[in-house]
Amino acid sequence: MLAAAVLLFSCKSAPEPEAVDPLLLLDRDAALYMYIPAQDYLPLLTTALSQMAGMSEKDAERIASRTEVIYMASETTKTRQIFQLSAKGNYPLRHVRNALGKPDSGWTVNFTDSTRVPYDYYASAQTEIQLALPSSQNAIVSFDVVPQIALYESAVEEQSLAMVGATVPSAVPAGFNKDAYKFLTTGAPNEIRFYECKADSFLQDMLHTDMKLPLKSVAGTFMNSKKTSEEYEATLILEVKDATPAKIKALVAGLKIALFPMPAKIQQTSASHITISEIAIGKDFAQLIFK
């Protein structure tokens, strides 16, 4: 199992591959992006790793303990499926490779042939999940890690060019939705943040309402509730397409009816945004996100 490779070891090693911003290792055109500060949400992260990678809760907990942050990209349609994780943490490369390379590990080793240099990555014999650790601080997991490895290679090259003054780093990585990138990288350090770029059905799936809204995007946060250890406190920020004062007013009124009697504060917060705050969600909500 993966967790057998990421046990709590420490050792000195030769110079390691360069670490990069984990957000740079995600698809640039996914529907949903999420940021999770791992140490603040270890139970949630443990559940996510267990369900998505098919490992035991105990093994997933060991991995989560070595992780600082996780970014996720996902999209599932009739023609397209994306599931990617990109983590920043402290992963002992030598022990990982030794453990995953054993004949009875349940993983098979592969090497890229489309990058400038070959990178090793591992495929689970039981699931379709693949894993790669291009550096001791970067871990990537998906159904196909090769595109993420190519993004890692490009990010290393861009960092090297920036260090010698050959280029100036862009405020937003090329191809990334600028609003999504800004939202994911700003805010309170102890909150989960997500940004839905393609918001056609997100609200229906999340709040279990059949109400269809003309939304351009949905952003939101989750935080551990100050009132109880059994809930998260959530906020949703809805960006409305072709907003007019009359449309916004009607949508606010419609949401208040559709979401009644859910305890929540619903209000217009800009010319094109509606904010739903003070939403209490049980911690079993992780099952809905990561099932």
One Martini backbone bead per residue (centre of mass of N, CA, C, O) as a GRO file, in nm:
protein
  291
    1MET     BB    1   0.101   0.033   0.012
    2LEU     BB    2   0.139   0.366   0.023
    3ALA     BB    3   0.188   0.395   0.335
    4ALA     BB    4   0.442   0.213   0.347
    5ALA     BB    5   0.611   0.451   0.198
    6VAL     BB    6   0.503   0.691   0.422
    7LEU     BB    7   0.665   0.682   0.666
    8LEU     BB    8   0.822   0.788   0.973
    9PHE     BB    9   1.097   0.900   0.834
   10SER     BB   10   1.456   0.976   0.861
   11CYS     BB   11   1.706   1.119   0.632
   12LYS     BB   12   1.989   1.133   0.460
   13SER     BB   13   2.066   1.290   0.140
   14ALA     BB   14   2.084   1.368  -0.155
   15PRO     BB   15   2.024   1.580  -0.372
   16GLU     BB   16   1.720   1.717  -0.470
   17PRO     BB   17   1.464   1.783  -0.624
   18GLU     BB   18   1.275   2.036  -0.712
   19ALA     BB   19   1.051   2.245  -0.575
   20VAL     BB   20   0.698   2.323  -0.616
   21ASP     BB   21   0.408   2.453  -0.677
   22PRO     BB   22   0.128   2.255  -0.651
   23LEU     BB   23  -0.074   2.422  -0.834
   24LEU     BB   24   0.098   2.375  -1.107
   25LEU     BB   25  -0.006   2.044  -1.112
   26LEU     BB   26  -0.270   2.134  -1.265
   27ASP     BB   27  -0.523   2.157  -1.446
   28ARG     BB   28  -0.640   2.447  -1.634
   29ASP     BB   29  -0.959   2.307  -1.712
   30ALA     BB   30  -1.125   2.268  -1.471
   31ALA     BB   31  -1.404   2.287  -1.268
   32LEU     BB   32  -1.268   2.197  -0.986
   33TYR     BB   33  -1.125   2.359  -0.696
   34MET     BB   34  -0.898   2.274  -0.414
   35TYR     BB   35  -0.817   2.367  -0.070
   36ILE     BB   36  -0.605   2.192   0.185
   37PRO     BB   37  -0.521   2.213   0.517
   38ALA     BB   38  -0.416   1.934   0.654
   39GLN     BB   39  -0.371   1.981   0.973
   40ASP     BB   40  -0.678   2.093   1.011
   41TYR     BB   41  -0.795   1.812   0.828
   42LEU     BB   42  -0.730   1.504   0.889
   43PRO     BB   43  -0.998   1.347   0.870
   44LEU     BB   44  -1.072   1.439   0.583
   45LEU     BB   45  -0.809   1.347   0.442
   46THR     BB   46  -0.826   1.053   0.521
   47THR     BB   47  -1.089   0.997   0.370
   48ALA     BB   48  -0.993   1.077   0.090
   49LEU     BB   49  -0.757   0.875   0.061
   50SER     BB   50  -0.916   0.619   0.116
   51GLN     BB   51  -1.135   0.646  -0.115
   52MET     BB   52  -0.950   0.722  -0.369
   53ALA     BB   53  -0.698   0.496  -0.304
   54GLY     BB   54  -0.785   0.235  -0.136
   55MET     BB   55  -0.723   0.273   0.174
   56SER     BB   56  -0.664   0.275   0.484
   57GLU     BB   57  -0.706   0.477   0.748
   58LYS     BB   58  -0.424   0.433   0.871
   59ASP     BB   59  -0.258   0.490   0.616
   60ALA     BB   60  -0.378   0.771   0.552
   61GLU     BB   61  -0.284   0.906   0.816
   62ARG     BB   62   0.021   0.889   0.762
   63ILE     BB   63   0.021   1.069   0.514
   64ALA     BB   64  -0.121   1.322   0.626
   65SER     BB   65   0.110   1.385   0.839
   66ARG     BB   66   0.308   1.475   0.578
   67THR     BB   67   0.102   1.704   0.508
   68GLU     BB   68   0.024   2.041   0.430
   69VAL     BB   69  -0.099   2.050   0.128
   70ILE     BB   70  -0.396   2.046  -0.090
   71TYR     BB   71  -0.473   2.003  -0.430
   72MET     BB   72  -0.771   2.007  -0.644
   73ALA     BB   73  -0.893   1.844  -0.947
   74SER     BB   74  -1.222   1.842  -1.117
   75GLU     BB   75  -1.414   1.634  -1.363
   76THR     BB   76  -1.751   1.521  -1.470
   77THR     BB   77  -1.845   1.379  -1.775
   78LYS     BB   78  -1.932   1.221  -2.066
   79THR     BB   79  -1.625   1.324  -2.197
   80ARG     BB   80  -1.495   1.388  -1.899
   81GLN     BB   81  -1.209   1.305  -1.674
   82ILE     BB   82  -1.106   1.451  -1.358
   83PHE     BB   83  -0.833   1.358  -1.127
   84GLN     BB   84  -0.646   1.565  -0.895
   85LEU     BB   85  -0.346   1.563  -0.697
   86SER     BB   86  -0.158   1.817  -0.500
   87ALA     BB   87   0.124   1.797  -0.286
   88LYS     BB   88   0.259   1.927   0.023
   89GLY     BB   89   0.565   1.803   0.186
   90ASN     BB   90   0.725   1.508   0.354
   91TYR     BB   91   0.904   1.286   0.138
   92PRO     BB   92   1.080   0.986   0.135
   93LEU     BB   93   1.209   0.881  -0.149
   94ARG     BB   94   1.371   0.623  -0.089
   95HIS     BB   95   1.143   0.474   0.065
   96VAL     BB   96   0.930   0.484  -0.149
   97ARG     BB   97   1.084   0.333  -0.377
   98ASN     BB   98   1.144   0.078  -0.219
   99ALA     BB   99   0.849   0.000  -0.149
  100LEU     BB  100   0.715   0.017  -0.444
  101GLY     BB  101   0.942  -0.186  -0.579
  102LYS     BB  102   0.819  -0.423  -0.466
  103PRO     BB  103   0.660  -0.709  -0.564
  104ASP     BB  104   0.439  -0.684  -0.300
  105SER     BB  105   0.314  -0.376  -0.310
  106GLY     BB  106   0.092  -0.319  -0.561
  107TRP     BB  107   0.310  -0.185  -0.750
  108THR     BB  108   0.406  -0.025  -1.057
  109VAL     BB  109   0.672   0.066  -1.251
  110ASN     BB  110   0.733   0.373  -1.431
  111PHE     BB  111   0.822   0.565  -1.735
  112THR     BB  112   0.876   0.837  -1.893
  113ASP     BB  113   0.870   0.946  -2.266
  114SER     BB  114   0.770   1.276  -2.285
  115THR     BB  115   1.013   1.380  -2.142
  116ARG     BB  116   1.329   1.496  -2.115
  117VAL     BB  117   1.314   1.316  -1.864
  118PRO     BB  118   1.288   1.048  -1.671
  119TYR     BB  119   1.007   0.944  -1.472
  120ASP     BB  120   0.882   0.808  -1.196
  121TYR     BB  121   0.596   0.583  -1.158
  122TYR     BB  122   0.283   0.463  -1.004
  123ALA     BB  123   0.074   0.166  -1.013
  124SER     BB  124  -0.209   0.026  -0.922
  125ALA     BB  125  -0.330  -0.306  -0.915
  126GLN     BB  126  -0.636  -0.232  -0.796
  127THR     BB  127  -0.629   0.045  -0.929
  128GLU     BB  128  -0.614   0.357  -1.128
  129ILE     BB  129  -0.397   0.468  -0.960
  130GLN     BB  130  -0.149   0.727  -0.953
  131LEU     BB  131   0.207   0.790  -0.862
  132ALA     BB  132   0.414   1.083  -0.776
  133LEU     BB  133   0.765   1.203  -0.684
  134PRO     BB  134   0.952   1.461  -0.803
  135SER     BB  135   0.972   1.538  -0.496
  136SER     BB  136   0.993   1.566  -0.144
  137GLN     BB  137   0.738   1.799  -0.174
  138ASN     BB  138   0.603   1.629  -0.416
  139ALA     BB  139   0.266   1.508  -0.479
  140ILE     BB  140   0.098   1.290  -0.718
  141VAL     BB  141  -0.255   1.222  -0.807
  142SER     BB  142  -0.399   0.993  -1.053
  143PHE     BB  143  -0.494   0.840  -1.356
  144ASP     BB  144  -0.271   1.056  -1.493
  145VAL     BB  145   0.056   1.179  -1.427
  146VAL     BB  146   0.209   1.279  -1.678
  147PRO     BB  147   0.099   1.571  -1.712
  148GLN     BB  148   0.205   1.658  -1.428
  149ILE     BB  149   0.504   1.608  -1.485
  150ALA     BB  150   0.524   1.816  -1.712
  151LEU     BB  151   0.454   2.054  -1.526
  152TYR     BB  152   0.697   2.021  -1.343
  153GLU     BB  153   0.918   2.063  -1.553
  154SER     BB  154   0.825   2.351  -1.630
  155ALA     BB  155   0.847   2.478  -1.343
  156VAL     BB  156   1.150   2.438  -1.308
  157GLU     BB  157   1.238   2.603  -1.551
  158GLU     BB  158   1.103   2.871  -1.464
  159GLN     BB  159   1.258   2.902  -1.199
  160SER     BB  160   1.542   2.913  -1.322
  161LEU     BB  161   1.496   3.163  -1.500
  162ALA     BB  162   1.415   3.356  -1.267
  163MET     BB  163   1.684   3.337  -1.099
  164VAL     BB  164   1.855   3.468  -1.360
  165GLY     BB  165   1.653   3.686  -1.505
  166ALA     BB  166   1.503   3.580  -1.777
  167THR     BB  167   1.238   3.600  -1.604
  168VAL     BB  168   0.899   3.685  -1.510
  169PRO     BB  169   0.680   3.609  -1.296
  170SER     BB  170   0.360   3.527  -1.292
  171ALA     BB  171   0.073   3.589  -1.116
  172VAL     BB  172  -0.054   3.389  -1.333
  173PRO     BB  173  -0.073   3.106  -1.463
  174ALA     BB  174  -0.083   2.970  -1.750
  175GLY     BB  175  -0.435   2.903  -1.808
  176PHE     BB  176  -0.548   3.021  -1.554
  177ASN     BB  177  -0.793   3.106  -1.360
  178LYS     BB  178  -0.772   3.402  -1.201
  179ASP     BB  179  -0.998   3.375  -0.987
  180ALA     BB  180  -0.922   3.098  -0.880
  181TYR     BB  181  -0.631   3.156  -0.799
  182LYS     BB  182  -0.687   3.384  -0.599
  183PHE     BB  183  -0.879   3.228  -0.408
  184LEU     BB  184  -0.683   2.985  -0.335
  185THR     BB  185  -0.433   3.203  -0.234
  186THR     BB  186  -0.648   3.328  -0.038
  187GLY     BB  187  -0.685   3.371   0.306
  188ALA     BB  188  -0.735   3.170   0.546
  189PRO     BB  189  -0.522   2.914   0.663
  190ASN     BB  190  -0.788   2.734   0.802
  191GLU     BB  191  -0.926   2.701   0.511
  192ILE     BB  192  -1.137   2.578   0.289
  193ARG     BB  193  -1.109   2.598  -0.070
  194PHE     BB  194  -1.332   2.676  -0.351
  195TYR     BB  195  -1.368   2.648  -0.725
  196GLU     BB  196  -1.630   2.690  -0.966
  197CYS     BB  197  -1.618   2.734  -1.314
  198LYS     BB  198  -1.867   2.518  -1.371
  199ALA     BB  199  -2.199   2.599  -1.245
  200ASP     BB  200  -2.456   2.442  -1.344
  201SER     BB  201  -2.474   2.196  -1.088
  202PHE     BB  202  -2.355   2.261  -0.806
  203LEU     BB  203  -2.592   2.355  -0.625
  204GLN     BB  204  -2.764   2.104  -0.651
  205ASP     BB  205  -2.551   1.903  -0.533
  206MET     BB  206  -2.497   2.052  -0.256
  207LEU     BB  207  -2.811   2.155  -0.169
  208HIS     BB  208  -3.047   1.988  -0.284
  209THR     BB  209  -3.158   2.155  -0.541
  210ASP     BB  210  -3.362   2.232  -0.836
  211MET     BB  211  -3.244   2.496  -0.868
  212LYS     BB  212  -3.182   2.717  -1.137
  213LEU     BB  213  -2.884   2.900  -1.213
  214PRO     BB  214  -2.713   3.190  -1.353
  215LEU     BB  215  -2.397   3.076  -1.335
  216LYS     BB  216  -2.046   3.133  -1.348
  217SER     BB  217  -1.975   3.093  -1.032
  218VAL     BB  218  -1.831   2.907  -0.743
  219ALA     BB  219  -1.753   2.994  -0.414
  220GLY     BB  220  -1.570   2.871  -0.112
  221THR     BB  221  -1.595   2.780   0.243
  222PHE     BB  222  -1.432   2.592   0.511
  223MET     BB  223  -1.488   2.552   0.867
  224ASN     BB  224  -1.448   2.504   1.173
  225SER     BB  225  -1.658   2.511   1.416
  226LYS     BB  226  -1.724   2.714   1.702
  227LYS     BB  227  -1.971   2.532   1.828
  228THR     BB  228  -1.882   2.247   1.687
  229SER     BB  229  -1.717   1.933   1.611
  230GLU     BB  230  -1.955   1.830   1.386
  231GLU     BB  231  -1.889   2.097   1.210
  232TYR     BB  232  -1.921   2.313   0.946
  233GLU     BB  233  -1.849   2.637   0.814
  234ALA     BB  234  -2.017   2.792   0.542
  235THR     BB  235  -1.941   2.959   0.221
  236LEU     BB  236  -2.110   3.121  -0.053
  237ILE     BB  237  -2.019   3.240  -0.391
  238LEU     BB  238  -2.224   3.392  -0.634
  239GLU     BB  239  -2.196   3.421  -0.984
  240VAL     BB  240  -2.375   3.616  -1.209
  241LYS     BB  241  -2.520   3.619  -1.503
  242ASP     BB  242  -2.621   3.896  -1.633
  243ALA     BB  243  -2.652   4.117  -1.421
  244THR     BB  244  -2.929   4.256  -1.243
  245PRO     BB  245  -3.113   4.396  -1.007
  246ALA     BB  246  -3.362   4.215  -1.061
  247LYS     BB  247  -3.221   3.939  -1.068
  248ILE     BB  248  -3.090   3.946  -0.790
  249LYS     BB  249  -3.347   3.984  -0.625
  250ALA     BB  250  -3.485   3.720  -0.724
  251LEU     BB  251  -3.264   3.521  -0.631
  252VAL     BB  252  -3.269   3.581  -0.331
  253ALA     BB  253  -3.565   3.504  -0.293
  254GLY     BB  254  -3.543   3.213  -0.406
  255LEU     BB  255  -3.332   3.107  -0.202
  256LYS     BB  256  -3.496   3.148   0.057
  257ILE     BB  257  -3.708   2.939  -0.028
  258ALA     BB  258  -3.532   2.687  -0.114
  259LEU     BB  259  -3.363   2.684   0.180
  260PHE     BB  260  -3.591   2.638   0.342
  261PRO     BB  261  -3.483   2.599   0.685
  262MET     BB  262  -3.201   2.682   0.640
  263PRO     BB  263  -2.937   2.806   0.807
  264ALA     BB  264  -2.900   3.131   0.654
  265LYS     BB  265  -2.725   3.391   0.483
  266ILE     BB  266  -2.878   3.610   0.234
  267GLN     BB  267  -2.685   3.817   0.002
  268GLN     BB  268  -2.591   4.098  -0.152
  269THR     BB  269  -2.230   4.192  -0.241
  270SER     BB  270  -2.277   4.275  -0.545
  271ALA     BB  271  -2.363   4.322  -0.871
  272SER     BB  272  -2.289   3.976  -0.913
  273HIS     BB  273  -2.326   3.886  -0.598
  274ILE     BB  274  -2.396   3.603  -0.384
  275THR     BB  275  -2.421   3.537  -0.029
  276ILE     BB  276  -2.381   3.231   0.162
  277SER     BB  277  -2.403   3.212   0.510
  278GLU     BB  278  -2.398   3.021   0.789
  279ILE     BB  279  -2.335   2.721   0.715
  280ALA     BB  280  -2.430   2.404   0.833
  281ILE     BB  281  -2.206   2.114   0.818
  282GLY     BB  282  -2.152   1.806   0.832
  283LYS     BB  283  -1.868   1.593   0.844
  284ASP     BB  284  -2.001   1.389   0.632
  285PHE     BB  285  -1.949   1.563   0.371
  286ALA     BB  286  -1.695   1.415   0.268
  287GLN     BB  287  -1.852   1.190   0.122
  288LEU     BB  288  -1.952   1.377  -0.113
  289ILE     BB  289  -1.674   1.471  -0.227
  290PHE     BB  290  -1.501   1.165  -0.209
  291LYS     BB  291  -1.675   0.924  -0.349
   0.00000   0.00000   0.00000
